[in-house]
Amino acid sequence: MKRILLLLLFTTQEIVFGQLSINQIQQSSIELNENINGVSFENGTIGRSVSSIGRTMIFSYDVPIDWIPIKKQTLIKQIIDSGKYIYLVENNLNWSYYYYRNNLIVDTIDIFWKDFDQIYLGDYLNLGGLENGITIDLKIKQPLGWETHDGGEINLVYFTSKGKIISLGVEETGEFYNRNEVDDFFDSEVEISNLIDFIKENSRGIYINSFKKEIINGYPFISCNGYHDNINKHYYVWVTIIEDYILLYYGFTTEKSENDLNEFKYILKSLKYGSSTKSNKINYGDVDDELIIFVEKFYRDLNNNSISTTIPEEFSVKFSNLDKDELTCDSHGVSYGMFDDSKVDILINKKSWDSFSTVQKYYILYHEMFHDVFNLEHSKNIEDFGEIMYPGFSKYDTLYMEDFLNSLNKLLNKLK
């Protein structure tokens, strides 16, 4: 008895798990108790009380002699159909049901919030990797009771169930974002405005009502909702950036409802991703931290264009003070491994790099990588200004990422 009393005393503190605190759960129990006490229900039961211990709310009922006990699986299905399972999962909340006859307990059912993750969502469906044409490992759990379809040319996958549709797709941004840069992006009102414009441009037949930023599993998203005129459905969409892809997750429903919104978001929360490059454990040797994402992107671009190359054991891409050396003072970068396929040996002038825009950084790094890996020489024609192999990086500050990508595509097509 002392142990139970101490437990109750400690659980009255404002300890927060998920969204609801212990105190909030207790307060909800008190309010529900006032509404349920003495109330008769269709199945012949009469509300007895509602109480809570920790993160478990206890619903007690008196039952008649002819009462037929309900099965746990049936109760779980009812909770899923009502959409209340979202509330339990998001708040790590359990519900226990006690059934009394003549003040004696005749049956109990314990519903744990983890029950719904095991029952409602199935195994992970792998969608990413180079074999699927993208350079990130992407997977999402298949919702049970939904049909799974190949995404075709537009999406990676889509699910359907009773007039509802979920689709998941990605589109290349042309620029790599590490996690810190993603957070900075979603903290910028200008960038968010540009992203919203992108959503509008890629949402034909869709009328958009509202936008907001929200965090899902610790990751930033822009979410919006509206109406899709072409298919006569309400829709919700969540958009984020993962490395060099924009990820778009859509949920469509015939009747707009809070339950459908919560269901779409619940499935989205099972989404996981990782870097294909890291998962393949490619060893790039000695590369400075700030340069590694550009080197990884270079090889991913080669893979995406079915251009194979061997990564030598002797591999070095480093910063250096080239501007302080008499022989290299006029160089932004130097490839010492050019015409030597046994190694990659590149130095990038740190002062130049720090002064360059993101676009210029892509130009200089790819320029030196193409020197070293494919032994490509400079383009000396002034008409090639803006091309990767033209050595005019200091004047490339007026160019855009689109210019770099156009140049890259032309160069990759020549190498195929």
N, C-alpha and C positions, 0 to 999 in steps of 0.2 A: 504493500500500500504506500509506503514512504517513497518507493522508486517511482510509482505512477504519479504521486503528488509532485515530486520534483520535476518530472518530465513535463507536466502540465504548466508548472511555473516557468520553466525555461522556454517553452514554446510560445509563451505570450509575448516574447520579445519581438521587435520588428526585424525579423530575419527574412530577406527577400530571395526567393528562388523563382527565376523567370519573371513573370509580371506581378503575380499576387504574393503578398507577404502573408505570414502566418496570421497576423492580426486581421488582415482583410478576409481571409478564409473564415476565421471565427465570426467576424461581423456578418458575412454572408449567411453563415449557418443560423445565426440568431434571427436574421430577417426571414429566412426561409421557414424556420421553425414556427414563426408567428402565422405564416400563411398556410402551412400544411396541417397544423394540429387540428384533428377532428374532422378533416375534410374527407368525404367519401369519393372513391374513384370507380370507374366503370367496371373494373374487375372484382369489385366487392371489397377491396382493401380500404382501410381507413388510416389516414395519416396520423402518426403517433408523435414523432419528433424529428428534428434535424440537429445534429451536433457535429463536432469536428475534433479530431486528434491529429496534431501536426498538419500534414498535407492531405489528410483523408477526411472527406465529409461523409457522415453516416446518416442514412435515411432509414427511419424505422416505421413500420406499418403493422397494424393489427389485421389479421386475415380470417375469413370465415372458415367453417369446417369443410365446405366443398371447394375451397380454393386450390387451384392447380399450380404448383410451383413453376416459375419461369426458368428456362435454361439460360446459362450465362451467354452462350453464343447468340441467342435470340435477343437478349438485352443489349449486347454489343451492337448488333445490326440496327436496332432501334436508335441507339445513340449515334451511329454513323449516319443513318438516314436523316436524322434531325439536324445534323451538322454540329452537335454539341461536343463531338470528339475533339474538334479543333481546340475548343476551350480547355479541355483536359490536358491535351498534349502541350499546348503553349504555356500552360501554367504548372506543368508537372503535378497535376491534381488527380487524386484517386477518389472514387465513389464506392462506398460500401452500402449494401442493402440488408437490413435486418427485418425478418418477418416474425411476428409474435402471434400466439394464440393462447389465451388465458395466462398472459404475462410470462409465457415460456417461449424461448426462441425455437422456431420450427424449421427455419431455413435462413441461409446467408449467401450473398453473392458479393464478391469483391471484384471491382472493375479498376484495373490499374492503367494509368495513362500509357504505359509502354505496350499494353495489349494492342493498341490501335496501329502502332508502327509495324508490328509483326503481322497483323491481320490485313490491314488495308493496303500496305505497300509490299510488293513482291521483291524479286531479285533486282540487282542493278543491271541496267542495259548499257553496254559500252557503245558510245557514239563517236568517240574521238580517235586520235592517232592517225598516223600517215596513211594507214590502209583505208581510212574513211575520207581522206583528202584534206584533213586539217592537222595542225601541228600541236594541238593540245589534247591531252587525255580527258575526255568528257564523259560522264555517266550520270544517269538518273534512275531512280527506282520506278519500276513499272507498277502503276496503280492496278490493283486486283479488281476484276470486274469490268475493266476497260479493254477495248480492242487496240492492239498496237499495229501501226502501219509504217511502212517505209516512207521517209520524208520526201523522196523524189529529188528533183533538182533544187528545190527552194529550201526545204527544211531537212533536218537530220532525222527527225521522227515526229509522228503525231499520234495522239491517243483519242479515241472516241467512246462515248458512253451516253446513251439516252438523250441525244440532242446536244450534248456538250462536246467540245473539241479542245484539245491542248496541242499546241505545236511548239517545237523548239528548233531554232535555227541560228546560224552564225554568219557573219559577213566580215571580210577582212577590212581592217582599218588602214593598212599600209604603214602603220607605225606601231612599234612595240611599247607597251606600258608595263613597268614593274608595279608591284602592289602600292608602293608609296605614291607613284605617279597617278594611279587610279584614284586613290583617296584625294589627291590634289585636284584631279580633274572634276570630281563630284563636289568639291568645295568651291569651285569656280562658277559663278553665275553665268559668265560668258560661255564657258564650255557646256554647261547644262542647257543653255539656250540653243546652242548649236546642235546638241544631241536631240533636243525636242524637235528642231527643224528637220533633222534626219528622220525621226520617227514619222513625222507628218508626210515627208516626201515618199517614204516607203510604205505608206498605209493608204493605198488607193481604195476609195469607197468607204473609208472609215471617218466617222465624225467623232472628234475627240472632245471630251467634256472637261477633264482636269488632269493635272500632273502633280506629282509630289516625289520627293526623295525619301527613300526608306532603306533601312538596313536589314538584310536578311542573312542569317548565319554569319554576321559580322562583316558582310560585304555590301557595298553601296549599290543601289539600284534606283533608276527612275521608273516610277509606275504611273500608268494612266488608264483611263477607262473611257468608253464611248459606245458608239453604235456602228456596226458594219452594214452598210446599206446593201451591198451585193449579195450577202447571204442572210440578211435579216436576223442578225444576232447581236446581242450585247457582247462586249469584249472587255478584257483586261489584258494589259501588257506590262511586262517588266523587262527593263533593258539595262545592261551593264557592259563593262569592258573587261575582257580577260586576255591579257598579253596583247596579241595583235589582232584580236577579233572583237566585234560587237556581238553580244549574245542577246537574242530576242526570244522571249518566252510569252506565248499568247494563250489566253483562255477564252473560249467563246461559249455562250449559253443563250438559250432561247428566252428564258425569263431571268431578268436581272435580280439577283438575290445575294444577301450577305453570306449564306451557306455556300453558294457556288464560289464566291470570291475566296472564302476561307479554304475551300477544298483545293482550288487552283494554287493558292499560296503554300498549302501543306505539301503538295507534291513537289513544288519548286524547291522547298527546303531540303529535299533529298538530293539535290544536284551537287555533284562534286567534280572538281577538275584538278589536273596536274600538268606539268610540262612534259611533253613527249620526249624532249631532248634529255631532261633530267632522268625520266623513267628508263630511257635506253642506256643511261650511264655512259654517255660519250665523254671521253677524256680529252679535253682541249689543252691539256698541259698547263703552261704558265701564261695565264691571261689576266690582266688587271681587272678588278671587279667592275669598274665602270665600263669596260669594253666587252665584257662577256656576253651581255644581252645582244649586242650588235653582231658578234661572231656567231652566236646561236641562230640569230635571225638569218644570217647569210646562208648557213647550211640548211636551214629549213626551207628557204626559197629555192635552193638547188633541188632538194627532195621533192618539193611541190611541183617542180618542172621536170621531174624524172631525169635529172642530171646527176650522175653518180661520180663520186670522187673519194679518194682514200685520204683519211686524216692521218698524217705521219706522227710517229712517236715524238719527234722533235718539233714542238709546237710552242711558239712564243709570240704573243701580241702584247706589247708593253708601251707605256708612256716613256718619253725621254725628252731631255732639253736639247732638241735638235738645233734650235735657234742659237745656242751658245757654242756650237761646234762649227769651225770654219768651213768644213766640207759639206755640212748639211744645213747651214744657217738659213737657206732660202727654201727649205723643204717643210711641208706640213706633215709628211709621212715618208717612210722609206721601207722598201721591201728587199730585205737581204736574202730571202729565199727564192727570189725569182730565178727561173731556169735551173733550180735545184729541187726536184720533186721529193727529195728525202726529208724536207723540212719546210715549216712555215716560220718565218722570222721577220716580224714587222715591228717598227717603231713609229709611234705617233707623237708629234710635237705637242707637249702638254699645253703650252701657251696658246697655240692655235686652237686646240680642242676646246679650251675654256672660253674662247672668244666666239666659237662657232655656234650657229643655230642648230636645232635638232636635225634639220634637213642637211646642212653642211656636214654634220657628223656622220650621217649615213653615207654621203658622197665620199668622204675621205676614207672611211673604214672599208667600204665596198671596193673603192678604187685600189687600195693596197692589197685587199684580199684577191681581187681578180688578177693583179700583177703576180702575186705569189703562187696562187693555186692553179691558175690557167696560163701563166706566163704572157698575159696580154700586155701590149705596149701602149704608150700614149697615143691619143688622137691629136694630131697637130693642125688639123683644119679648123680655122676660126668658126666655120659654120657648125661645128660640133659643140659649140658652147652649150652647156646644160647636159651634156652626155657624161656618163660616169668616168670614162677613160680620158676625158679632156681635163688637163691640169689647170683649172682656173677656179679653185675652191674659194679663194678669198673674195671672188666676185659673185659667188653663188648665194649671197645673203638675200637676194631678191627672189629666189626660186621657192617653190612650194613642194610639199610632199608629192603632189601629183606629178610634178616635173621629174622628180627622182624615180617614181614608179614607172613612168612612161619610158624613161631611159633604161631602167633595169629590165623591163619586159623585152625591149628591143635587143639588149645584150644577151639575155637568157635564150631568146629564140635563135640567135646566131650560134649559141653553144650546143643546142640540141642536135 
